[in-house]
Amino acid sequence: MKDQKRNESVELTLSIEHSEPEAISSALVTEADFSCSSQLITVSIETESFNDARARWNSLMRALIASEHSLEATRRGLGHE
């Protein structure tokens, strides 16, 4: 990997396997471009700088974690652990 300069554009792609990809991906609507199929979510982030990429990545991760916690709470409430 080449040395990344703070003011160079950055593109990140993340693929996630999940049993409920539609539910998890609903948290991404305002965070990033994504596609969803069977049990795979692919998320893409493009920014103008490394600092922006880091901030968007952190927001994306917080949204995914919150979505997963919400699903877990719903499953427990429905008795589907």
PyMOL Python script that loads the backbone (N, CA, C, O; Angstrom):
from pymol import cmd

cmd.read_pdbstr("""\
ATOM      1  N   MET A   1       0.845  -1.185   0.000  1.00  0.00           N
ATOM      2  CA  MET A   1       0.000   0.000   0.000  1.00  0.00           C
ATOM      3  C   MET A   1       0.885   1.242   0.000  1.00  0.00           C
ATOM      4  O   MET A   1       1.850   1.326   0.760  1.00  0.00           O
ATOM      5  N   LYS A   2       0.558   2.183  -0.838  1.00  0.00           N
ATOM      6  CA  LYS A   2       1.347   3.416  -0.894  1.00  0.00           C
ATOM      7  C   LYS A   2       1.022   4.298   0.305  1.00  0.00           C
ATOM      8  O   LYS A   2      -0.025   4.151   0.934  1.00  0.00           O
ATOM      9  N   ASP A   3       1.933   5.214   0.612  1.00  0.00           N
ATOM     10  CA  ASP A   3       1.697   6.153   1.706  1.00  0.00           C
ATOM     11  C   ASP A   3       0.543   7.068   1.332  1.00  0.00           C
ATOM     12  O   ASP A   3       0.551   7.698   0.274  1.00  0.00           O
ATOM     13  N   GLN A   4      -0.444   7.133   2.205  1.00  0.00           N
ATOM     14  CA  GLN A   4      -1.627   7.957   1.957  1.00  0.00           C
ATOM     15  C   GLN A   4      -1.389   9.361   2.491  1.00  0.00           C
ATOM     16  O   GLN A   4      -1.006   9.534   3.647  1.00  0.00           O
ATOM     17  N   LYS A   5      -1.614  10.352   1.657  1.00  0.00           N
ATOM     18  CA  LYS A   5      -1.521  11.741   2.084  1.00  0.00           C
ATOM     19  C   LYS A   5      -2.893  12.175   2.586  1.00  0.00           C
ATOM     20  O   LYS A   5      -3.918  11.701   2.096  1.00  0.00           O
ATOM     21  N   ARG A   6      -2.910  13.069   3.558  1.00  0.00           N
ATOM     22  CA  ARG A   6      -4.164  13.495   4.181  1.00  0.00           C
ATOM     23  C   ARG A   6      -5.135  14.155   3.202  1.00  0.00           C
ATOM     24  O   ARG A   6      -6.347  14.095   3.406  1.00  0.00           O
ATOM     25  N   ASN A   7      -4.626  14.775   2.155  1.00  0.00           N
ATOM     26  CA  ASN A   7      -5.513  15.485   1.237  1.00  0.00           C
ATOM     27  C   ASN A   7      -5.765  14.732  -0.068  1.00  0.00           C
ATOM     28  O   ASN A   7      -6.257  15.324  -1.029  1.00  0.00           O
ATOM     29  N   GLU A   8      -5.439  13.444  -0.123  1.00  0.00           N
ATOM     30  CA  GLU A   8      -5.730  12.625  -1.302  1.00  0.00           C
ATOM     31  C   GLU A   8      -7.086  11.953  -1.136  1.00  0.00           C
ATOM     32  O   GLU A   8      -7.506  11.639  -0.023  1.00  0.00           O
ATOM     33  N   SER A   9      -7.760  11.738  -2.255  1.00  0.00           N
ATOM     34  CA  SER A   9      -9.060  11.069  -2.182  1.00  0.00           C
ATOM     35  C   SER A   9      -8.882   9.621  -1.723  1.00  0.00           C
ATOM     36  O   SER A   9      -7.845   8.996  -1.946  1.00  0.00           O
ATOM     37  N   VAL A  10      -9.926   9.116  -1.077  1.00  0.00           N
ATOM     38  CA  VAL A  10      -9.903   7.771  -0.499  1.00  0.00           C
ATOM     39  C   VAL A  10     -11.184   7.056  -0.897  1.00  0.00           C
ATOM     40  O   VAL A  10     -12.264   7.647  -0.891  1.00  0.00           O
ATOM     41  N   GLU A  11     -11.058   5.788  -1.241  1.00  0.00           N
ATOM     42  CA  GLU A  11     -12.227   4.948  -1.508  1.00  0.00           C
ATOM     43  C   GLU A  11     -12.100   3.678  -0.676  1.00  0.00           C
ATOM     44  O   GLU A  11     -11.082   2.988  -0.731  1.00  0.00           O
ATOM     45  N   LEU A  12     -13.142   3.376   0.096  1.00  0.00           N
ATOM     46  CA  LEU A  12     -13.174   2.175   0.927  1.00  0.00           C
ATOM     47  C   LEU A  12     -14.376   1.333   0.539  1.00  0.00           C
ATOM     48  O   LEU A  12     -15.454   1.866   0.276  1.00  0.00           O
ATOM     49  N   THR A  13     -14.196   0.028   0.504  1.00  0.00           N
ATOM     50  CA  THR A  13     -15.290  -0.898   0.242  1.00  0.00           C
ATOM     51  C   THR A  13     -15.265  -1.976   1.306  1.00  0.00           C
ATOM     52  O   THR A  13     -14.214  -2.540   1.611  1.00  0.00           O
ATOM     53  N   LEU A  14     -16.428  -2.255   1.866  1.00  0.00           N
ATOM     54  CA  LEU A  14     -16.569  -3.255   2.918  1.00  0.00           C
ATOM     55  C   LEU A  14     -17.679  -4.213   2.528  1.00  0.00           C
ATOM     56  O   LEU A  14     -18.765  -3.782   2.139  1.00  0.00           O
ATOM     57  N   SER A  15     -17.416  -5.513   2.631  1.00  0.00           N
ATOM     58  CA  SER A  15     -18.448  -6.527   2.392  1.00  0.00           C
ATOM     59  C   SER A  15     -18.715  -7.245   3.703  1.00  0.00           C
ATOM     60  O   SER A  15     -17.787  -7.664   4.396  1.00  0.00           O
ATOM     61  N   ILE A  16     -19.996  -7.383   4.036  1.00  0.00           N
ATOM     62  CA  ILE A  16     -20.412  -7.972   5.306  1.00  0.00           C
ATOM     63  C   ILE A  16     -21.405  -9.083   5.033  1.00  0.00           C
ATOM     64  O   ILE A  16     -22.371  -8.887   4.295  1.00  0.00           O
ATOM     65  N   GLU A  17     -21.179 -10.243   5.618  1.00  0.00           N
ATOM     66  CA  GLU A  17     -22.168 -11.315   5.568  1.00  0.00           C
ATOM     67  C   GLU A  17     -23.050 -11.196   6.805  1.00  0.00           C
ATOM     68  O   GLU A  17     -22.556 -11.011   7.917  1.00  0.00           O
ATOM     69  N   HIS A  18     -24.362 -11.305   6.600  1.00  0.00           N
ATOM     70  CA  HIS A  18     -25.300 -11.209   7.722  1.00  0.00           C
ATOM     71  C   HIS A  18     -26.571 -11.960   7.359  1.00  0.00           C
ATOM     72  O   HIS A  18     -26.989 -11.966   6.201  1.00  0.00           O
ATOM     73  N   SER A  19     -27.180 -12.590   8.349  1.00  0.00           N
ATOM     74  CA  SER A  19     -28.400 -13.361   8.095  1.00  0.00           C
ATOM     75  C   SER A  19     -29.604 -12.470   7.785  1.00  0.00           C
ATOM     76  O   SER A  19     -30.577 -12.934   7.191  1.00  0.00           O
ATOM     77  N   GLU A  20     -29.546 -11.191   8.182  1.00  0.00           N
ATOM     78  CA  GLU A  20     -30.633 -10.250   7.916  1.00  0.00           C
ATOM     79  C   GLU A  20     -30.069  -8.973   7.277  1.00  0.00           C
ATOM     80  O   GLU A  20     -30.099  -7.906   7.891  1.00  0.00           O
ATOM     81  N   PRO A  21     -29.564  -9.081   6.065  1.00  0.00           N
ATOM     82  CA  PRO A  21     -28.886  -7.927   5.462  1.00  0.00           C
ATOM     83  C   PRO A  21     -29.789  -6.714   5.244  1.00  0.00           C
ATOM     84  O   PRO A  21     -29.324  -5.580   5.353  1.00  0.00           O
ATOM     85  N   GLU A  22     -31.059  -6.926   4.941  1.00  0.00           N
ATOM     86  CA  GLU A  22     -31.959  -5.788   4.716  1.00  0.00           C
ATOM     87  C   GLU A  22     -32.134  -4.978   5.991  1.00  0.00           C
ATOM     88  O   GLU A  22     -32.146  -3.747   5.952  1.00  0.00           O
ATOM     89  N   ALA A  23     -32.271  -5.668   7.123  1.00  0.00           N
ATOM     90  CA  ALA A  23     -32.450  -4.975   8.400  1.00  0.00           C
ATOM     91  C   ALA A  23     -31.201  -4.192   8.778  1.00  0.00           C
ATOM     92  O   ALA A  23     -31.290  -3.038   9.199  1.00  0.00           O
ATOM     93  N   ILE A  24     -30.044  -4.814   8.627  1.00  0.00           N
ATOM     94  CA  ILE A  24     -28.792  -4.137   8.965  1.00  0.00           C
ATOM     95  C   ILE A  24     -28.536  -2.976   8.011  1.00  0.00           C
ATOM     96  O   ILE A  24     -28.118  -1.902   8.446  1.00  0.00           O
ATOM     97  N   SER A  25     -28.777  -3.173   6.738  1.00  0.00           N
ATOM     98  CA  SER A  25     -28.475  -2.127   5.758  1.00  0.00           C
ATOM     99  C   SER A  25     -29.398  -0.920   5.882  1.00  0.00           C
ATOM    100  O   SER A  25     -29.068   0.151   5.371  1.00  0.00           O
ATOM    101  N   SER A  26     -30.534  -1.060   6.538  1.00  0.00           N
ATOM    102  CA  SER A  26     -31.418   0.093   6.717  1.00  0.00           C
ATOM    103  C   SER A  26     -30.726   1.206   7.500  1.00  0.00           C
ATOM    104  O   SER A  26     -31.078   2.376   7.349  1.00  0.00           O
ATOM    105  N   ALA A  27     -29.749   0.858   8.330  1.00  0.00           N
ATOM    106  CA  ALA A  27     -28.993   1.860   9.084  1.00  0.00           C
ATOM    107  C   ALA A  27     -28.027   2.637   8.198  1.00  0.00           C
ATOM    108  O   ALA A  27     -27.478   3.653   8.625  1.00  0.00           O
ATOM    109  N   LEU A  28     -27.815   2.177   6.983  1.00  0.00           N
ATOM    110  CA  LEU A  28     -26.820   2.783   6.104  1.00  0.00           C
ATOM    111  C   LEU A  28     -27.394   3.805   5.133  1.00  0.00           C
ATOM    112  O   LEU A  28     -26.643   4.458   4.408  1.00  0.00           O
ATOM    113  N   VAL A  29     -28.698   3.951   5.109  1.00  0.00           N
ATOM    114  CA  VAL A  29     -29.356   4.798   4.109  1.00  0.00           C
ATOM    115  C   VAL A  29     -28.760   6.204   4.077  1.00  0.00           C
ATOM    116  O   VAL A  29     -28.558   6.757   2.995  1.00  0.00           O
ATOM    117  N   THR A  30     -28.478   6.786   5.223  1.00  0.00           N
ATOM    118  CA  THR A  30     -27.922   8.141   5.258  1.00  0.00           C
ATOM    119  C   THR A  30     -26.408   8.162   5.415  1.00  0.00           C
ATOM    120  O   THR A  30     -25.813   9.238   5.465  1.00  0.00           O
ATOM    121  N   GLU A  31     -25.772   6.996   5.495  1.00  0.00           N
ATOM    122  CA  GLU A  31     -24.339   6.936   5.788  1.00  0.00           C
ATOM    123  C   GLU A  31     -23.448   6.700   4.572  1.00  0.00           C
ATOM    124  O   GLU A  31     -22.377   7.298   4.470  1.00  0.00           O
ATOM    125  N   ALA A  32     -23.874   5.835   3.645  1.00  0.00           N
ATOM    126  CA  ALA A  32     -22.983   5.445   2.547  1.00  0.00           C
ATOM    127  C   ALA A  32     -23.774   4.797   1.423  1.00  0.00           C
ATOM    128  O   ALA A  32     -24.941   4.441   1.592  1.00  0.00           O
ATOM    129  N   ASP A  33     -23.127   4.649   0.274  1.00  0.00           N
ATOM    130  CA  ASP A  33     -23.703   3.872  -0.819  1.00  0.00           C
ATOM    131  C   ASP A  33     -23.547   2.401  -0.470  1.00  0.00           C
ATOM    132  O   ASP A  33     -22.503   1.986   0.035  1.00  0.00           O
ATOM    133  N   PHE A  34     -24.577   1.613  -0.736  1.00  0.00           N
ATOM    134  CA  PHE A  34     -24.488   0.191  -0.423  1.00  0.00           C
ATOM    135  C   PHE A  34     -25.373  -0.607  -1.356  1.00  0.00           C
ATOM    136  O   PHE A  34     -26.296  -0.080  -1.976  1.00  0.00           O
ATOM    137  N   SER A  35     -25.067  -1.890  -1.438  1.00  0.00           N
ATOM    138  CA  SER A  35     -25.936  -2.828  -2.147  1.00  0.00           C
ATOM    139  C   SER A  35     -26.155  -4.011  -1.224  1.00  0.00           C
ATOM    140  O   SER A  35     -25.333  -4.313  -0.358  1.00  0.00           O
ATOM    141  N   CYS A  36     -27.270  -4.663  -1.428  1.00  0.00           N
ATOM    142  CA  CYS A  36     -27.674  -5.741  -0.534  1.00  0.00           C
ATOM    143  C   CYS A  36     -28.193  -6.896  -1.378  1.00  0.00           C
ATOM    144  O   CYS A  36     -29.041  -6.705  -2.250  1.00  0.00           O
ATOM    145  N   SER A  37     -27.678  -8.104  -1.116  1.00  0.00           N
ATOM    146  CA  SER A  37     -28.166  -9.285  -1.820  1.00  0.00           C
ATOM    147  C   SER A  37     -28.066 -10.493  -0.908  1.00  0.00           C
ATOM    148  O   SER A  37     -27.127 -10.597  -0.118  1.00  0.00           O
ATOM    149  N   SER A  38     -28.995 -11.384  -1.004  1.00  0.00           N
ATOM    150  CA  SER A  38     -29.144 -12.583  -0.165  1.00  0.00           C
ATOM    151  C   SER A  38     -28.586 -12.371   1.232  1.00  0.00           C
ATOM    152  O   SER A  38     -29.318 -11.885   2.094  1.00  0.00           O
ATOM    153  N   GLN A  39     -27.344 -12.706   1.501  1.00  0.00           N
ATOM    154  CA  GLN A  39     -26.797 -12.517   2.847  1.00  0.00           C
ATOM    155  C   GLN A  39     -25.533 -11.668   2.832  1.00  0.00           C
ATOM    156  O   GLN A  39     -24.662 -11.831   3.686  1.00  0.00           O
ATOM    157  N   LEU A  40     -25.432 -10.760   1.862  1.00  0.00           N
ATOM    158  CA  LEU A  40     -24.234  -9.938   1.734  1.00  0.00           C
ATOM    159  C   LEU A  40     -24.601  -8.466   1.557  1.00  0.00           C
ATOM    160  O   LEU A  40     -25.475  -8.116   0.764  1.00  0.00           O
ATOM    161  N   ILE A  41     -23.917  -7.624   2.308  1.00  0.00           N
ATOM    162  CA  ILE A  41     -24.033  -6.173   2.172  1.00  0.00           C
ATOM    163  C   ILE A  41     -22.670  -5.666   1.715  1.00  0.00           C
ATOM    164  O   ILE A  41     -21.648  -6.021   2.302  1.00  0.00           O
ATOM    165  N   THR A  42     -22.648  -4.845   0.679  1.00  0.00           N
ATOM    166  CA  THR A  42     -21.409  -4.230   0.230  1.00  0.00           C
ATOM    167  C   THR A  42     -21.563  -2.721   0.365  1.00  0.00           C
ATOM    168  O   THR A  42     -22.479  -2.124  -0.201  1.00  0.00           O
ATOM    169  N   VAL A  43     -20.659  -2.115   1.120  1.00  0.00           N
ATOM    170  CA  VAL A  43     -20.715  -0.688   1.427  1.00  0.00           C
ATOM    171  C   VAL A  43     -19.515   0.004   0.793  1.00  0.00           C
ATOM    172  O   VAL A  43     -18.396  -0.506   0.851  1.00  0.00           O
ATOM    173  N   SER A  44     -19.749   1.168   0.186  1.00  0.00           N
ATOM    174  CA  SER A  44     -18.662   1.946  -0.421  1.00  0.00           C
ATOM    175  C   SER A  44     -18.664   3.364   0.125  1.00  0.00           C
ATOM    176  O   SER A  44     -19.712   3.992   0.279  1.00  0.00           O
ATOM    177  N   ILE A  45     -17.470   3.847   0.413  1.00  0.00           N
ATOM    178  CA  ILE A  45     -17.288   5.224   0.863  1.00  0.00           C
ATOM    179  C   ILE A  45     -16.224   5.851  -0.030  1.00  0.00           C
ATOM    180  O   ILE A  45     -15.155   5.273  -0.226  1.00  0.00           O
ATOM    181  N   GLU A  46     -16.514   7.031  -0.569  1.00  0.00           N
ATOM    182  CA  GLU A  46     -15.534   7.798  -1.340  1.00  0.00           C
ATOM    183  C   GLU A  46     -15.466   9.187  -0.733  1.00  0.00           C
ATOM    184  O   GLU A  46     -16.490   9.850  -0.571  1.00  0.00           O
ATOM    185  N   THR A  47     -14.263   9.628  -0.400  1.00  0.00           N
ATOM    186  CA  THR A  47     -14.090  10.951   0.193  1.00  0.00           C
ATOM    187  C   THR A  47     -12.920  11.672  -0.464  1.00  0.00           C
ATOM    188  O   THR A  47     -12.127  11.074  -1.190  1.00  0.00           O
ATOM    189  N   GLU A  48     -12.834  12.952  -0.195  1.00  0.00           N
ATOM    190  CA  GLU A  48     -11.769  13.779  -0.758  1.00  0.00           C
ATOM    191  C   GLU A  48     -10.507  13.775   0.095  1.00  0.00           C
ATOM    192  O   GLU A  48      -9.468  14.264  -0.350  1.00  0.00           O
ATOM    193  N   SER A  49     -10.572  13.233   1.314  1.00  0.00           N
ATOM    194  CA  SER A  49      -9.385  13.227   2.171  1.00  0.00           C
ATOM    195  C   SER A  49      -9.434  12.056   3.142  1.00  0.00           C
ATOM    196  O   SER A  49     -10.492  11.482   3.400  1.00  0.00           O
ATOM    197  N   PHE A  50      -8.272  11.719   3.668  1.00  0.00           N
ATOM    198  CA  PHE A  50      -8.176  10.644   4.646  1.00  0.00           C
ATOM    199  C   PHE A  50      -8.982  10.980   5.898  1.00  0.00           C
ATOM    200  O   PHE A  50      -9.653  10.110   6.452  1.00  0.00           O
ATOM    201  N   ASN A  51      -8.922  12.230   6.348  1.00  0.00           N
ATOM    202  CA  ASN A  51      -9.669  12.627   7.549  1.00  0.00           C
ATOM    203  C   ASN A  51     -11.170  12.442   7.355  1.00  0.00           C
ATOM    204  O   ASN A  51     -11.861  11.969   8.257  1.00  0.00           O
ATOM    205  N   ASP A  52     -11.673  12.813   6.183  1.00  0.00           N
ATOM    206  CA  ASP A  52     -13.095  12.607   5.894  1.00  0.00           C
ATOM    207  C   ASP A  52     -13.435  11.119   5.860  1.00  0.00           C
ATOM    208  O   ASP A  52     -14.489  10.710   6.348  1.00  0.00           O
ATOM    209  N   ALA A  53     -12.553  10.316   5.291  1.00  0.00           N
ATOM    210  CA  ALA A  53     -12.785   8.866   5.227  1.00  0.00           C
ATOM    211  C   ALA A  53     -12.857   8.279   6.630  1.00  0.00           C
ATOM    212  O   ALA A  53     -13.724   7.455   6.922  1.00  0.00           O
ATOM    213  N   ARG A  54     -11.954   8.702   7.484  1.00  0.00           N
ATOM    214  CA  ARG A  54     -11.954   8.204   8.860  1.00  0.00           C
ATOM    215  C   ARG A  54     -13.251   8.583   9.578  1.00  0.00           C
ATOM    216  O   ARG A  54     -13.845   7.747  10.258  1.00  0.00           O
ATOM    217  N   ALA A  55     -13.685   9.813   9.436  1.00  0.00           N
ATOM    218  CA  ALA A  55     -14.923  10.259  10.081  1.00  0.00           C
ATOM    219  C   ALA A  55     -16.132   9.490   9.549  1.00  0.00           C
ATOM    220  O   ALA A  55     -16.980   9.052  10.326  1.00  0.00           O
ATOM    221  N   ARG A  56     -16.212   9.328   8.240  1.00  0.00           N
ATOM    222  CA  ARG A  56     -17.346   8.591   7.655  1.00  0.00           C
ATOM    223  C   ARG A  56     -17.306   7.121   8.037  1.00  0.00           C
ATOM    224  O   ARG A  56     -18.348   6.516   8.287  1.00  0.00           O
ATOM    225  N   TRP A  57     -16.091   6.530   8.085  1.00  0.00           N
ATOM    226  CA  TRP A  57     -15.941   5.134   8.497  1.00  0.00           C
ATOM    227  C   TRP A  57     -16.444   4.960   9.931  1.00  0.00           C
ATOM    228  O   TRP A  57     -17.176   4.013  10.218  1.00  0.00           O
ATOM    229  N   ASN A  58     -16.061   5.861  10.825  1.00  0.00           N
ATOM    230  CA  ASN A  58     -16.507   5.777  12.216  1.00  0.00           C
ATOM    231  C   ASN A  58     -18.026   5.889  12.314  1.00  0.00           C
ATOM    232  O   ASN A  58     -18.652   5.146  13.069  1.00  0.00           O
ATOM    233  N   SER A  59     -18.618   6.799  11.566  1.00  0.00           N
ATOM    234  CA  SER A  59     -20.082   6.935  11.557  1.00  0.00           C
ATOM    235  C   SER A  59     -20.745   5.674  11.028  1.00  0.00           C
ATOM    236  O   SER A  59     -21.753   5.219  11.568  1.00  0.00           O
ATOM    237  N   LEU A  60     -20.178   5.117   9.979  1.00  0.00           N
ATOM    238  CA  LEU A  60     -20.696   3.880   9.395  1.00  0.00           C
ATOM    239  C   LEU A  60     -20.654   2.738  10.409  1.00  0.00           C
ATOM    240  O   LEU A  60     -21.632   2.006  10.561  1.00  0.00           O
ATOM    241  N   MET A  61     -19.542   2.589  11.091  1.00  0.00           N
ATOM    242  CA  MET A  61     -19.402   1.519  12.084  1.00  0.00           C
ATOM    243  C   MET A  61     -20.383   1.708  13.236  1.00  0.00           C
ATOM    244  O   MET A  61     -20.987   0.740  13.699  1.00  0.00           O
ATOM    245  N   ARG A  62     -20.549   2.950  13.705  1.00  0.00           N
ATOM    246  CA  ARG A  62     -21.517   3.205  14.782  1.00  0.00           C
ATOM    247  C   ARG A  62     -22.932   2.848  14.332  1.00  0.00           C
ATOM    248  O   ARG A  62     -23.697   2.267  15.101  1.00  0.00           O
ATOM    249  N   ALA A  63     -23.282   3.189  13.101  1.00  0.00           N
ATOM    250  CA  ALA A  63     -24.617   2.868  12.583  1.00  0.00           C
ATOM    251  C   ALA A  63     -24.824   1.358  12.498  1.00  0.00           C
ATOM    252  O   ALA A  63     -25.888   0.860  12.865  1.00  0.00           O
ATOM    253  N   LEU A  64     -23.823   0.629  12.021  1.00  0.00           N
ATOM    254  CA  LEU A  64     -23.936  -0.835  11.924  1.00  0.00           C
ATOM    255  C   LEU A  64     -24.038  -1.483  13.302  1.00  0.00           C
ATOM    256  O   LEU A  64     -24.836  -2.399  13.501  1.00  0.00           O
ATOM    257  N   ILE A  65     -23.243  -1.020  14.240  1.00  0.00           N
ATOM    258  CA  ILE A  65     -23.285  -1.569  15.604  1.00  0.00           C
ATOM    259  C   ILE A  65     -24.643  -1.299  16.238  1.00  0.00           C
ATOM    260  O   ILE A  65     -25.227  -2.194  16.851  1.00  0.00           O
ATOM    261  N   ALA A  66     -25.152  -0.080  16.101  1.00  0.00           N
ATOM    262  CA  ALA A  66     -26.464   0.249  16.662  1.00  0.00           C
ATOM    263  C   ALA A  66     -27.559  -0.598  16.021  1.00  0.00           C
ATOM    264  O   ALA A  66     -28.473  -1.056  16.707  1.00  0.00           O
ATOM    265  N   SER A  67     -27.469  -0.805  14.727  1.00  0.00           N
ATOM    266  CA  SER A  67     -28.456  -1.621  14.029  1.00  0.00           C
ATOM    267  C   SER A  67     -28.423  -3.064  14.526  1.00  0.00           C
ATOM    268  O   SER A  67     -29.470  -3.668  14.758  1.00  0.00           O
ATOM    269  N   GLU A  68     -27.226  -3.613  14.689  1.00  0.00           N
ATOM    270  CA  GLU A  68     -27.094  -4.985  15.193  1.00  0.00           C
ATOM    271  C   GLU A  68     -27.631  -5.096  16.617  1.00  0.00           C
ATOM    272  O   GLU A  68     -28.317  -6.067  16.939  1.00  0.00           O
ATOM    273  N   HIS A  69     -27.336  -4.125  17.472  1.00  0.00           N
ATOM    274  CA  HIS A  69     -27.854  -4.147  18.846  1.00  0.00           C
ATOM    275  C   HIS A  69     -29.379  -4.069  18.858  1.00  0.00           C
ATOM    276  O   HIS A  69     -30.033  -4.733  19.663  1.00  0.00           O
ATOM    277  N   SER A  70     -29.934  -3.268  17.976  1.00  0.00           N
ATOM    278  CA  SER A  70     -31.388  -3.163  17.878  1.00  0.00           C
ATOM    279  C   SER A  70     -32.008  -4.493  17.450  1.00  0.00           C
ATOM    280  O   SER A  70     -33.027  -4.912  18.000  1.00  0.00           O
ATOM    281  N   LEU A  71     -31.396  -5.152  16.474  1.00  0.00           N
ATOM    282  CA  LEU A  71     -31.887  -6.467  16.041  1.00  0.00           C
ATOM    283  C   LEU A  71     -31.814  -7.486  17.173  1.00  0.00           C
ATOM    284  O   LEU A  71     -32.742  -8.270  17.368  1.00  0.00           O
ATOM    285  N   GLU A  72     -30.710  -7.475  17.917  1.00  0.00           N
ATOM    286  CA  GLU A  72     -30.560  -8.402  19.038  1.00  0.00           C
ATOM    287  C   GLU A  72     -31.637  -8.163  20.090  1.00  0.00           C
ATOM    288  O   GLU A  72     -32.218  -9.116  20.609  1.00  0.00           O
ATOM    289  N   ALA A  73     -31.908  -6.899  20.407  1.00  0.00           N
ATOM    290  CA  ALA A  73     -32.939  -6.576  21.393  1.00  0.00           C
ATOM    291  C   ALA A  73     -34.311  -7.023  20.905  1.00  0.00           C
ATOM    292  O   ALA A  73     -35.118  -7.526  21.688  1.00  0.00           O
ATOM    293  N   THR A  74     -34.577  -6.843  19.620  1.00  0.00           N
ATOM    294  CA  THR A  74     -35.852  -7.277  19.050  1.00  0.00           C
ATOM    295  C   THR A  74     -35.993  -8.790  19.122  1.00  0.00           C
ATOM    296  O   THR A  74     -37.055  -9.306  19.468  1.00  0.00           O
ATOM    297  N   ARG A  75     -34.920  -9.498  18.794  1.00  0.00           N
ATOM    298  CA  ARG A  75     -34.955 -10.968  18.870  1.00  0.00           C
ATOM    299  C   ARG A  75     -35.224 -11.438  20.295  1.00  0.00           C
ATOM    300  O   ARG A  75     -36.030 -12.342  20.517  1.00  0.00           O
ATOM    301  N   ARG A  76     -34.543 -10.818  21.259  1.00  0.00           N
ATOM    302  CA  ARG A  76     -34.755 -11.201  22.666  1.00  0.00           C
ATOM    303  C   ARG A  76     -36.195 -10.934  23.079  1.00  0.00           C
ATOM    304  O   ARG A  76     -36.809 -11.743  23.775  1.00  0.00           O
ATOM    305  N   GLY A  77     -36.730  -9.798  22.647  1.00  0.00           N
ATOM    306  CA  GLY A  77     -38.103  -9.449  22.985  1.00  0.00           C
ATOM    307  C   GLY A  77     -39.111 -10.400  22.372  1.00  0.00           C
ATOM    308  O   GLY A  77     -40.190 -10.612  22.925  1.00  0.00           O
ATOM    309  N   LEU A  78     -38.761 -10.972  21.230  1.00  0.00           N
ATOM    310  CA  LEU A  78     -39.647 -11.921  20.557  1.00  0.00           C
ATOM    311  C   LEU A  78     -39.353 -13.362  20.955  1.00  0.00           C
ATOM    312  O   LEU A  78     -40.041 -14.285  20.520  1.00  0.00           O
ATOM    313  N   GLY A  79     -38.323 -13.553  21.788  1.00  0.00           N
ATOM    314  CA  GLY A  79     -37.966 -14.901  22.223  1.00  0.00           C
ATOM    315  C   GLY A  79     -37.223 -15.713  21.192  1.00  0.00           C
ATOM    316  O   GLY A  79     -37.316 -16.940  21.195  1.00  0.00           O
ATOM    317  N   HIS A  80     -36.469 -15.048  20.289  1.00  0.00           N
ATOM    318  CA  HIS A  80     -35.721 -15.744  19.226  1.00  0.00           C
ATOM    319  C   HIS A  80     -34.225 -15.656  19.441  1.00  0.00           C
ATOM    320  O   HIS A  80     -33.514 -15.277  18.510  1.00  0.00           O
ATOM    321  N   GLU A  81     -33.721 -15.973  20.573  1.00  0.00           N
ATOM    322  CA  GLU A  81     -32.276 -15.855  20.807  1.00  0.00           C
ATOM    323  C   GLU A  81     -31.489 -16.850  20.053  1.00  0.00           C
ATOM    324  O   GLU A  81     -30.263 -16.871  20.151  1.00  0.00           O
TER     325      GLU A  81
END
""", "prot")
cmd.dss("prot")
cmd.show_as("cartoon", "prot")
cmd.util.cbc("prot")
cmd.orient("prot")
